[in-house]
Amino acid sequence: MIALDVAGNAPLAFQALWFILIAVLWTGYLVLEGFDYGVAMLIRILGRNEKEKRVIVNTIGPVWDGNEVWLLTAGGATFAAFPAWYATLFSGLYLPLFLVLVGLIIRGVAFEYRSKHPDAKWRNAFDWMASIGSFIVPLVLGIGFANFIIGLPVAAAADNPSLYVVSPSPYFWQLFNWFGLLGGLTLVALFLFHGALFLALKTKGELHDRAQAFAGKAGLVSIGLGAIFLIAQNLLHPTGALGWVLLVLAAAGLGSAWWFNGKGRDGIAFVSTTAAILFVAVGIFLTMWPGLGFAAVGGGASPLNAMNASSSELTLVLMTVAAGVFVPIVLAYTAWTYTVFRRRLGVENIPDDEPAAALAG
């Protein structure tokens, strides 16, 4: 029987477990939302007419809002398991987080309202909104994760030494350093590559061929930026041999995705970018343990870490039990959804007399 300590922090095993679970949730979000961000950015690039745009939109229609649940769950898990981590991030980074929220709102509105009016200008405006919103979110998230690798400067609050704040707060323009911008551009390029491969996997006819050709070009950009970013990451924040192994695996995933795309192996190419994103995410979260992406003001180890930022053992035990029950259910439902909507789409599947299809959600 586990002895529960309601007042104090939990044992290291529970803290490590929940840090890993939060990393898993973020990885799931980056993999699943990654391709639909990429698809949305490609609506106006690859869609030559209304039917093709509707095909592009419908490839992610049944899943896009379900994919966003991974972000909500990751935020909720952070709030419950590491409240000090959550509070410090949201108090110091509310400006970039507001940009993420704006991006999520305008792409969600675009998806839901695209079909509400038959006018072409109406739909074109919402296509632009979907593309812009889907560009803003990965750009800001990429900049943020790159800065977590460097370590956001954090210090004890002047009026309460038990609380920690990012210094200076709000922390915004400092995020736009060269490594942060590199991280943002790399994530955008990676999601474009991932999304183009998903479109090639889910479409047929001319649209499939166009997506496959675009993926070949986007793959080269993604490989180049990814190589620079990952090498810089391992030099700025070395994590030993494991960090370089993850770099090689991520590079192999991107390279094989580009190669298999050229051979017309859509499924294997998409799985390869999925693996690459997974390895990149693992590498990033590896640099964030145990300092949670923070560093002391002026350099050095972060005064806020997984050990003093976590909830009590009782909270983490109850969360672990709940996760053990509900996570398999969510995974099963997600797998079922993707199985049901696995078929390829083409313009012949879009009736001539049907108004622009709304995204199923």
C-alpha positions in Angstrom: 0.0 0.0 0.0 1.3 3.5 -0.9 1.6 6.0 1.9 0.2 9.3 0.6 1.7 12.6 1.5 -0.9 15.3 0.9 1.2 18.2 2.0 4.5 17.7 0.4 5.7 17.0 -3.1 5.5 13.6 -4.6 8.4 11.1 -4.9 10.7 11.5 -7.8 9.2 8.4 -9.5 5.8 10.0 -9.8 7.3 13.3 -10.9 9.3 11.6 -13.6 6.3 9.6 -14.7 4.1 12.7 -15.2 6.8 14.6 -16.9 7.1 11.6 -19.4 3.3 11.5 -19.7 3.2 15.3 -20.5 5.9 14.7 -23.1 3.8 11.9 -24.6 0.8 14.2 -24.8 2.8 16.9 -26.5 4.3 14.4 -28.9 0.9 13.2 -29.8 -0.2 16.7 -30.4 2.8 17.6 -32.6 2.4 14.4 -34.7 -1.4 14.6 -35.2 -1.9 18.4 -35.3 1.3 18.6 -37.3 -0.2 17.1 -40.4 -3.5 19.1 -40.3 -1.6 22.3 -39.7 0.4 21.4 -42.8 -2.7 20.5 -44.8 -4.5 23.8 -43.8 -1.4 25.8 -44.9 -1.6 24.1 -48.3 -5.3 24.8 -49.0 -4.5 27.8 -51.3 -1.2 26.4 -52.5 -2.4 23.1 -53.8 -6.1 23.7 -54.3 -6.6 25.0 -57.9 -10.4 25.1 -57.8 -13.2 24.9 -55.3 -13.6 21.1 -55.5 -9.9 20.5 -54.9 -10.0 22.9 -51.9 -13.0 21.0 -50.5 -11.1 17.7 -50.9 -8.1 19.1 -49.0 -10.4 20.4 -46.3 -12.3 17.1 -46.0 -9.1 15.1 -45.6 -8.8 16.6 -42.1 -12.4 17.3 -41.4 -13.2 14.3 -39.2 -10.1 14.6 -37.1 -8.7 18.2 -36.7 -10.7 19.1 -33.6 -10.0 15.8 -32.0 -6.3 16.3 -32.6 -6.5 19.6 -30.7 -7.7 17.7 -27.6 -4.1 16.6 -27.2 -3.0 20.2 -26.6 -5.8 20.7 -24.1 -5.0 17.5 -22.3 -1.3 18.4 -22.2 -2.1 21.8 -20.7 -4.5 20.3 -18.1 -2.0 17.6 -17.1 0.7 20.3 -16.6 -1.7 22.4 -14.5 -2.6 19.4 -12.3 0.8 17.6 -12.1 3.2 20.7 -12.0 1.2 23.7 -11.0 4.3 25.9 -10.4 5.5 25.1 -13.9 2.1 26.0 -15.4 1.8 29.2 -13.4 5.3 30.4 -14.3 4.9 29.7 -18.0 1.5 31.4 -18.3 2.4 34.4 -16.2 5.6 35.1 -18.1 4.7 34.0 -21.6 1.1 35.2 -21.9 1.9 37.2 -25.0 3.1 34.3 -27.2 0.5 32.1 -25.7 -2.1 34.7 -26.7 -0.7 34.5 -30.3 -1.2 30.7 -30.2 -4.8 31.2 -29.0 -5.4 33.7 -31.8 -4.1 31.2 -34.4 -6.3 28.4 -33.0 -9.4 30.6 -32.9 -9.1 31.9 -36.5 -8.4 28.5 -38.0 -11.2 26.9 -36.0 -13.7 29.6 -37.1 -12.5 29.2 -40.7 -13.1 25.5 -40.6 -16.5 25.7 -39.0 -17.9 28.7 -41.1 -16.4 27.9 -44.5 -19.6 26.2 -45.7 -22.1 28.8 -44.2 -22.2 31.0 -47.3 -22.0 30.0 -51.0 -20.2 33.1 -52.1 -16.6 32.4 -53.4 -15.2 35.5 -51.7 -16.5 34.2 -48.3 -14.9 30.8 -48.7 -11.6 32.3 -50.0 -11.4 34.6 -46.9 -11.9 31.6 -44.6 -9.3 29.6 -46.6 -6.8 32.4 -45.9 -7.8 32.4 -42.2 -7.2 28.6 -42.0 -3.8 28.9 -43.6 -2.7 31.9 -41.6 -3.9 30.4 -38.3 -2.2 27.2 -39.1 1.1 29.0 -39.8 1.0 31.2 -36.6 0.7 28.3 -34.2 3.6 26.1 -35.3 5.8 29.2 -35.7 5.2 30.4 -32.2 5.4 26.9 -30.7 8.7 26.2 -32.5 10.1 29.5 -31.2 8.9 28.6 -27.7 10.4 25.0 -27.7 13.7 26.3 -29.0 13.8 28.8 -26.1 13.0 26.0 -23.7 16.1 24.2 -24.9 18.2 27.3 -24.2 16.4 27.8 -20.9 14.1 30.7 -20.0 15.6 32.8 -17.2 13.6 32.4 -14.0 14.0 33.8 -10.5 12.1 33.8 -7.2 9.5 36.5 -7.0 10.5 39.5 -5.0 7.4 39.5 -2.8 7.2 35.8 -2.4 10.4 33.7 -2.6 8.3 30.5 -2.9 7.0 31.6 -6.3 9.0 31.9 -9.5 8.7 34.3 -12.4 10.2 34.5 -15.8 12.6 37.5 -15.9 11.8 39.9 -17.5 8.1 39.4 -17.5 6.3 39.5 -19.9 8.9 37.6 -21.9 8.3 38.2 -25.6 10.8 40.0 -27.8 13.6 38.0 -26.1 12.2 34.8 -27.6 13.1 36.0 -31.1 16.7 35.2 -31.0 18.4 33.3 -33.9 17.9 29.9 -32.3 14.3 30.6 -31.5 13.5 31.8 -35.1 15.3 28.8 -36.4 13.1 26.5 -34.3 10.0 28.3 -35.5 10.9 28.0 -39.2 12.0 24.4 -38.7 8.7 23.4 -37.2 6.7 25.2 -39.9 8.7 23.4 -42.6 8.4 20.1 -40.9 4.6 20.4 -40.6 4.4 21.5 -44.3 6.3 18.3 -45.2 4.2 16.2 -42.9 1.0 17.7 -44.2 1.9 17.3 -47.8 2.6 13.6 -47.2 -0.7 13.2 -45.5 -2.5 14.8 -48.5 -0.6 12.4 -50.8 -1.7 9.5 -48.6 -5.4 10.7 -48.5 -6.0 11.9 -52.0 -6.0 10.6 -55.5 -5.7 12.0 -59.1 -4.0 15.3 -59.9 -4.3 16.6 -56.4 -2.4 13.5 -55.1 0.4 14.1 -57.7 0.6 17.8 -56.8 0.9 17.0 -53.1 3.5 14.4 -53.8 5.6 16.8 -55.9 5.2 19.6 -53.2 6.3 17.1 -50.5 9.5 16.4 -52.5 10.4 20.1 -52.3 9.2 20.7 -48.8 11.2 17.6 -47.7 14.5 19.1 -48.8 13.8 22.3 -46.9 12.7 20.4 -43.9 15.8 18.2 -44.0 18.1 21.2 -44.3 16.5 23.3 -41.5 16.1 20.2 -39.3 19.8 19.3 -39.6 20.9 22.8 -38.6 18.4 23.0 -35.7 19.3 19.6 -34.3 23.0 20.1 -34.5 22.7 23.5 -32.9 20.5 21.9 -30.2 23.1 19.3 -29.3 25.8 21.9 -29.2 23.9 24.4 -27.1 22.4 21.9 -24.7 24.3 18.6 -25.0 22.5 15.6 -23.6 25.3 13.1 -24.2 25.2 10.2 -26.7 21.5 9.8 -26.5 21.0 13.3 -27.9 23.1 12.5 -31.0 21.4 9.2 -31.4 18.0 10.9 -31.5 19.4 13.4 -34.0 20.5 10.6 -36.3 17.1 8.9 -35.9 15.2 12.1 -36.7 17.5 12.7 -39.7 16.9 9.2 -40.9 13.2 9.6 -40.6 13.2 12.8 -42.7 15.5 11.3 -45.2 13.5 8.1 -45.6 10.3 10.1 -45.9 11.7 12.1 -48.8 13.0 9.0 -50.5 9.9 7.0 -50.1 7.8 9.9 -51.3 9.8 10.0 -54.5 9.1 6.3 -54.9 5.4 6.8 -54.5 5.3 4.9 -51.1 2.9 7.4 -49.4 2.2 5.3 -46.3 5.8 4.6 -45.4 6.7 8.2 -46.2 4.1 9.5 -43.8 5.1 7.1 -41.1 8.7 8.3 -41.5 7.9 11.9 -40.8 5.8 10.8 -37.9 8.8 9.0 -36.5 11.0 12.1 -37.1 8.7 14.3 -35.2 8.6 11.8 -32.4 12.4 11.7 -32.1 12.6 15.5 -32.3 10.1 15.9 -29.5 11.9 13.3 -27.3 15.1 15.2 -27.8 13.5 18.5 -26.8 11.9 17.1 -23.6 15.2 15.4 -22.8 16.8 18.8 -22.6 14.0 20.0 -20.3 14.5 17.5 -17.5 14.7 18.3 -14.7 14.7 22.1 -15.2 11.4 22.2 -17.1 12.9 24.5 -19.8 14.1 27.1 -17.3 17.5 28.4 -16.2 18.7 30.7 -13.5 18.9 34.3 -14.3 22.5 34.9 -15.4 22.9 31.2 -16.2 23.2 28.0 -14.2 20.7 25.4 -13.0 17.1 26.5 -12.7 15.8 27.2 -9.2 12.4 25.8 -10.4 12.5 22.2 -11.5 10.3 19.0 -11.6 11.1 18.2 -8.0 9.8 21.5 -6.4 7.2 22.3 -9.0 5.0 19.2 -8.7 1.8 18.5 -6.9 1.4 16.3 -3.9 1.7 12.5 -4.0 -2.0 12.2 -3.5 -2.8 14.3 -6.6 -0.3 12.4 -8.8 -1.6 9.0 -7.6 -5.2 9.9 -8.4 -4.1 11.3 -11.7 -2.2 8.1 -12.5 -5.3 6.0 -11.7 -7.5 8.2 -13.9 -5.0 8.1 -16.7 -4.7 4.4 -16.6 -8.5 4.1 -17.1 -9.2 6.8 -19.6 -6.0 7.0 -21.8 -6.6 3.6 -23.4 -10.2 4.5 -24.1 -9.1 7.7 -25.8 -6.4 5.9 -27.8 -8.9 3.3 -28.9 -11.4 5.9 -30.0 -8.7 7.8 -31.9 -7.6 4.6 -33.7 -11.2 3.8 -34.6 -11.7 7.3 -36.0 -8.7 7.1 -38.3 -9.7 3.6 -39.4 -13.2 4.7 -40.3 -12.0 7.7 -42.4 -9.0 5.9 -44.0 -10.1 6.0 -47.6 -8.6 8.3 -50.2 -10.6 11.3 -51.6 -10.8 12.8 -55.0 -12.7 15.5 -56.8 -15.1 12.9 -58.1 -16.2 12.3 -54.5 -17.5 16.0 -54.3 -21.0 16.4 -55.8 -21.4 19.3 -58.1 -24.6 20.6 -56.5 -23.4 20.3 -52.9 -22.4 23.5 -51.1 -18.9 23.6 -49.7 -18.7 20.9 -47.1 -18.4 21.8 -43.5 -15.8 20.1 -41.5 -17.1 17.3 -39.4 -16.2 17.7 -35.8 
